[in-house]
Amino acid sequence: MNSRDASIPDAAHGEAKLPSHLRKKRLGAKPLVHETSVVRDSRFGKFCKVGARTTVIESVFGDYSYAVNDCEIVYCEIGKFVSIGALVGLNPANHPMERAAQAHFTYRSWQYFEDIADETEEFDKRRAQRVTIGHDVWIGRGAIVLPGRSIGNGAIVGAGAVVTKDVAPYTIVAGNPARVIRRRFDEATAERLDRLGWWNWSHAQLRKAVPDFRALSVEAFLDRWEGCDERMAAPHT
């Protein structure tokens, strides 16, 4: 007798032998947050995932966005369908280098002295420099996005990049400091994608469009879906 659950793809049946953070798990309305991660004062949309040993502090994840293992995400506004690779740092702290001493003891003072509190102004400055990430952005493994930067819709940040300036929509950047490699699409196509705004579609409409996302070029996809709503569009055959 075959005891396999037919609802689980064949490729997933060996998952039990993998480390817990590598196993496939169904996503839903409640975020899937790994037991080793640390999340504080943050909000998550539907179908979100936070991987092992990742820290998320005072940040917002839009629907369908995820961060895999060993990331540090602080004071960020993250759009929908954002893919954050392993070891990514979003909004790492700056030290007060304009002072005579830039070390922790000057602003995380409570850890060192019994009679002085932490310097709240220094942390408020960091909160004011939030990182903003648009929709359908891919941030590669080990990338760093410095405080106050914004990344536009559809952009790609290459592995190991250090983002020191804002990244335009649908632009690929890489390197240290990050530099423009090329645009993913021309300006007209990018504008059409933004107008379509597929990231705002219902879950049912996204499911209906999966075959077209897989099979069609971006131009053909736009031709098919522009002006359609989920009642009008039929599955692609």
N, C-alpha and C positions, 0 to 999 in steps of 0.2 A: 504494500500500500504506500502510495506517495504522500508524504505528510507535508509537502511544500505548500505554502500559501500561494494560490494562483494569482492573487492581486499584487504580488511582489515580483518585479522583473527577475529573470534568471540570474543576471549579473549581481544581484544584491544578496543571493542566498549564502555567499561566503563571508558576508559582512561581519558575522559574529566573531570571527577570528581577528578582525582589525581593531586597532585602538578605538576607543569610544568616539574620539573627535573626528574619525575618518568614516564612521558608519553612516550610511544613508538613512535619513529620517524624514518622514513626511512633514511638510510645513503647513501652517494654517494661520488662523486669526491671532493666536497667541505666539509671541516670538519664541524661537528655540534658542535658549541661552545655555551654553555649556556650563557644567557645574564648577569648572575651575576659573571661569571668567569673573570679572568684577564689574558690576554695573551700578552707577550711582546717579540718581536724579536725571534719568534719561527716558525718552519716549520712543516707542517702536510702532510702526504700522503693521499691516498684515504680511504674512509670509517672510518675516525677517529672521535672520540667523546670526548669532554671535559665537565665534569659535573658541577653542580652548585657550586659556591663559590670556585672553584679550580683555583690556580695560576700556570701559566706556564711561565717561564722566560728563554730565550736563550736556548731553547731545541728543539730537533727534534723528531717527532713521525713518525715511519714507518707506512706503510699501515695497516689498520684494527686495529690499537691500540687505546685503550681508557683509560681514567681515569674518575672515577665517582666523587662523590661530596667531597668537602672539602679537596682536596689534595694540596700539595705544591711541585712543580716540578721545580728544578732550575739547569741549566747547565747540562743537561742530553742528552744522545744519546740513544733513545729508538727504538728497532727493530720493526719488523712487528708482528701483532697479540699478542701484549702485553696487558694483562688484569690487570689494576691497581685499587684495591679496594678503598673504602672510607677512608678518613683520613690518607692517605699514605703521608709520607714525603721523598722525594728523594733529597739528597744532602743538608741537613740542614746546616746552617752556623756554622762554628766554631768561637769562640772568641779568640783573641790574648792572651792566658793565660800565655804566657811567659813574658808578660809586667807587670809593676808595677800596671797598671789598665787595665782590660779587657773589660770595659764597652763601650757602643756605642760612647760616646763623643770623644773617642780617634781616631776613624776612620770614623764615620758618623758625623764629626765635624760641618758641615754646619748647621745642625739642631739646634745646641746649640750656635754657635758663629758667629758673623757677618763678621769677618775678616779672616776666615780660611776655606779652601775647604775640601771636603771629601778626605780621603786617598786612592787614586786609587790603590796603590800597594796592599793593603789588599784585595780589590775586585778582582784584577788580579790573586792573589794567589788562590782564590776560583774558578775562571773560569778555572784555569789550572787543577783543581781536579774534572774533570767531572765524573759523574756516567754513566756507559755503561751497557745497558741491551740488551740481545740477542733477538731472535725470540721466539714466543709462550711461553712467561714467564708469570706466574701468581703471582702477589704480593698481599697478603691478607690484609684485613682491618687493618688499624692502624700501618702497618709496617713502619720502618724507614731504609733507606739505606744511610750509612754515606759517606762523600766525597771520591771520588777516587775509589770506589768499582766497580767491574764488576760482572754481573750475566749472566751465560751462557744460551745458547738455552735450552728451555724446562724446566727450573728450576721452583721451587715453593718456595716462601717465605711465611711462615705461618703468620697468623694474629698476630699483635703485636710484631713481631720479630724485633730485632735491628741488622742489618747486618754490622758487623765491619770488615769482611774479604770477599774476593772474593768468589762467589758461583759457583761451577763447573756445567757444563751442566747436565740437567736431574737429578738434585739433589734437594731433599726437605730439607729445613732448617727451624728451628723454635726456639724461645726462645730469651732471652736477657742475654748475646750476642747470636746471632743465631748460632746454632750447627746443624750438619748434622743429620737428622732423618733416611733417607734412600735414595737410588737411585730410580728413577721411573722405569728405565729399565736397563738391563745389558749393558755392554760396546759395545758389538756387535750390539745390537738393536739401541742404541743411535747413533752409527756411521752410520748405515743404514738410520736412519731418517735424519741425517745431509746431507748425500749424496743425498737422495731424495729431500730435500729442498722444501717441498710442499708449504712453505710460499712464494716462488717465482712464484707459478703457476698463470696463468691468472684467472680472475674472473669467466670466463666460465668453466675452468677446475675445479676450486674449487666447483662450483655449481654441476658439474657432479659427483664429488667425495663425496658430502654430505651424500648420503645413506651409503657409505662404512665407512666414518668417524664415523657414528652413530652405525653401526651394527657389524663391524669387530674388532677383536682383533688387537693390533698393529702389531703382526707378520703376520696375514692374510692380513692386509692392505698393508704392505710392499711387501709381496709376490705378491699381485695383481698389485700394481702400480709401482714397480721398473722396469725401462726400458720402461715404457709406456710414451707416450705424449698424449696431448689432442685429437689428431686425432685417435690414436690407441685405447684408452680406451673407452669401452662401459659402459653404466650405469649398476650397479650391480642389479641383480634380484634374 
